[in-house]
Amino acid sequence: MAQETSRDVGPIVLLGPPGAGKGTQAKRIMEKYLVPQVSTGDLLRYNVAQGTELGRAAQAVMARGELVSDDLVCEMVRQRLKQPDCHRGYILDGFPRTAAQAGWLDALLDDRLFDNSRPTRAWPIVIRLEVDYNELLCRITGRRSCPTCGRIYNIHFQPPAVDELCDVDGTKLETRNDDRLEVIQPRLAAYQEQTAPVADYYQRTGRLICVNGDQAVDEVTRQIFRIIEDHHS
């Protein structure tokens, strides 16, 4: 493990629709390389809770029912990436969401003033998890959770022994509202519309690497680790 945790892995961007497995893979990358996951959602909540200047500005925007601007989000990201725990690398979660944000990130990483200790720029490793649409629907709409012990099932791939009951304590399983078909279909459509330009941006720059997310979770992890290793070999 010492070899993995001592090397620079640089920025890592995971792209993929809801249910593609980004959360699982991000956790495994974090555990192997000991780099943080930088979530724009967490950054927003932190700044609002701490009452920072950025947080107050964002809160005022949200109070009007408007979306937080790219400028505010990007500045939160910039400040976070300057922290010592990001020195060897980090996983970006929820960013970039637009081609404009992807361009801003490249400009930031290309700025010697951002990190003048490094002689070369570190372009992000951009990995897109590709999952068949019907597979995504089965993964998401088939999810069930136990409200008592928190165990997760899938009625298609990992069903409980007794239909809709937890194997551990017999509690009736629940479906999250976000996992219902009428909710997830618009979410998938919105993801495709919003993030397709991000993938196109990285495709044009020759930095987009696609991984088949329909494979077993361990195989997806193996391929992602290999991509990271090859990037720095």
Secondary structure as UniProt FT lines:
FT   HELIX           2..6
FT   STRAND          10..15
FT   TURN            18..19
FT   HELIX           22..33
FT   STRAND          37..39
FT   HELIX           40..50
FT   HELIX           53..63
FT   TURN            64..65
FT   HELIX           70..81
FT   HELIX           84..86
FT   STRAND          89..93
FT   HELIX           99..109
FT   TURN            112..114
FT   TURN            116..117
FT   STRAND          125..130
FT   HELIX           133..141
FT   STRAND          143..145
FT   TURN            147..149
FT   STRAND          152..154
FT   TURN            155..157
FT   TURN            163..164
FT   TURN            167..169
FT   HELIX           177..179
FT   HELIX           181..204
FT   TURN            205..206
FT   STRAND          208..212
FT   TURN            213..214
FT   HELIX           217..231
//
